[in-house]
């Protein structure tokens, strides 16, 4: 089997699996019931997971510390978001502050 055929089969299987997982949510939601405390726990777990991924991305490049400019930029972005700034402003402020710190020699 050629590499192109193997790649096409892999992509097709991934697409079918992704669709099956997405479709299983609404289908199983009607047949599986959870208590209110379990639902609250799942909501909190989702937030914790997203925050953990964001913090890891803010502080590390591969296995090395990213330097102080990136976490500072993320902090500025978070503060702007908490102050209800538009998304474009949040992104521009975060990027500008990180770039400014790097231009000053703070990696």
N, C-alpha and C positions, 0 to 999 in steps of 0.2 A: 504494500500500500504506500502510495507516495505521500510526501509531507503535506501537500495541499489537500489531499483527501482526508488525511488524519485531522488536519486543522478544521476543515469544514464539518467533520463529524463532531469534533469537540465543541465547536461553536453551536451547532444544532442541539447537542445534548445540554449545554449550558442554558440555551434559550428555553428549551422545554422545561428544564428543572426550575429555572427562575419563574416562568409563568405558572408552573404547578404550585410553587410555594406561595406566590402572590394570590392565586385563586383559592388556596386552602384556607387562608385567613377568614374571609367572609363565610365560606362554607362551614368551617368548623366553629366559627363564632356562635352560630345558631344552635349547635348541638352540645357545646361544652359551656358549662356555667362555672363561674368563679365567685368566691365571696368578695364582698366589698373591700376587705382588708388585703386580699390577694391582688385585686385590681389596683389599689393604691400602691402596693409594693412594686408591682410591675411598672407603674408610671414613674415611680422614684428610681427604679433600677435603670430605666431608659435614660433619664436625665443624668444619673451618675455615670453611665457608660459614655454618653456624649461628652460630658465635661472631662472625663479621664482621657478620651482621645484628643480633645482640644488642648488640654494641658501638655500631654505628651508631644503633640505637634508643635506647641509653642516653645518648648524647652529643649528638644532634642532633634538632631539631624543624625539619622542612623543610630549609633550608640554614643555619640558625642554631644556634649553640651552645645547648644546653638549660639551661645553668647548672650549678652544682655540686651542687645538692640531688639531682637525678636520678641522676647517676653515684654519688654517695655512697650513695643508697638501693639501687642495684643492687649495689654492693660489699658492703653489709650483707647483702643477700639471698644473694649468692654465698657469703659466709663462713658464713651460717647453713646453707645447703645442704651445704657441705663438712663441716660439723659434724653432718650427718645429721639436721637438724631436720625435722619434718613440713612438708609443702608449705604448709599453712595458716599455720604459724608463720613460714615463710620469707617468704611474701607480706605478712603483717601487719607483720613487722619491717622489711621493705624500705619499705613504704608509710609506716609510722609514722616511720621515720628521715627519709625525704624530706620528709614533711609537717612534722616537727619543725624541720628545717633551714629550710624555707620560712617557718615561723612566726617563727623567729628573724631572718628577713630575709636569709638566705643563699639567693639564687635559684639 
